[in-house]
Amino acid sequence: MQHPVAYHLLPNGTYEVSSFWGLMMNPWAWLQYAHNMCGAVVTATFVMSSVGALYILQKRNGDFGRMFLRLGVIAGVLACVVQIFPTGDLHGKYMAKNQPIAIAGMEGLFHSVKGAPIVLMGQPDMEGQKIDNPIAVNNVLSFLIYGTTAAEVKGLDAYPKDLWPTTLPLLFYSYHIMAGLGTYFVALMGIAGCLLWRGKLFTSRWVLWPILLSFPLPYIANTAGWMTAEIGRQPWLVYNLIRTSDGYSKHIGAGTSLFSLLGFLGLYTVLSILWVMLVYNIIEEGPASTTEPAADQPRTTA
Ligand code: HEM
């Protein structure tokens, strides 16, 4: 849907897959898969590291705490780097080629410019077509996309307004939350990795606390990434082929859709609460309780 390949148009106006392998070899899909899977690994490493940090800070399950933290941080350093380079970086370059309007929206680039800056922070002003209170670094966007600081990056003004992503500020913020968190993850895991290397990690409370408190952040980064991909694709359902406005069922009313949406929201809220309770119980109980046999039970090997 983001980058349709291996299809042809039938006389009745519908599209048909023309090659199974063409579909399977869609480079966009592989890139998305790599970035998504890496996001899952980043999440796992943060969960593992934070549980390890918790045990060490609470001075319980010491051996497990150190093992979780060591493994979490080593895998975390690798996964966080791969999340940015090459997967995130390649994704950006690929988008610049195939979805240039989306990337202009993500970066808040309203006007085409040579030596385009990267905006680290700011608020899109849709009326003024500019970024308010920007903190930007000149030339970096041109360099990241085209490998040279002099290259021109096309802004939103180069495209008709009916092709702009519909909720542009949300796209800008989602992308910046994802990329900002990605940068924070590398920094935190990098510092933790250095301390581990020097044998000081387990006693450095000033870094154990941020690791512990970062538990929810990869979940937020993944959700922000997904929002970036889906909002960036608008107004297309299938990029450049079918508009979202043509792709929904005209037989189902807005009320019915809202009702099902609320139903799903309720269901997922209940599931999320159960999940949090379950995970909390498992962490509170600790691994020692399942590996150490009770005093009156014989030791068994699994
Ligand atoms: C500086 C760091 C990062 C960069 C440059 C980056 C770049 C990108 C780009 C360009 C997209 C594509 C959006 C689209 O297809 O329209 C994307 C999607 C995504 N990103 Fe990131 N990303 C970064 C960090 C992260 C982190 C830390 C996570 C999670 C731990 C993450 C998770 C995702 C997810 C889940 C998607 C949606 C993929 C999909 O469904 O197509 N990203 N990212």
Boltz pocket constraint, residues with backbone or C-beta under 6 A from the ligand:
constraints:
  - pocket:
      binder: B
      contacts: [[A, 2], [A, 32], [A, 35], [A, 36], [A, 38], [A, 39], [A, 40], [A, 42], [A, 43], [A, 83], [A, 84], [A, 87], [A, 88], [A, 89], [A, 91], [A, 92], [A, 95], [A, 102], [A, 178], [A, 179], [A, 180], [A, 181], [A, 182], [A, 183], [A, 185], [A, 218], [A, 221], [A, 222], [A, 223], [A, 224], [A, 225], [A, 226], [A, 227], [A, 228], [A, 229], [A, 230], [A, 232], [A, 233]]
      max_distance: 6.0
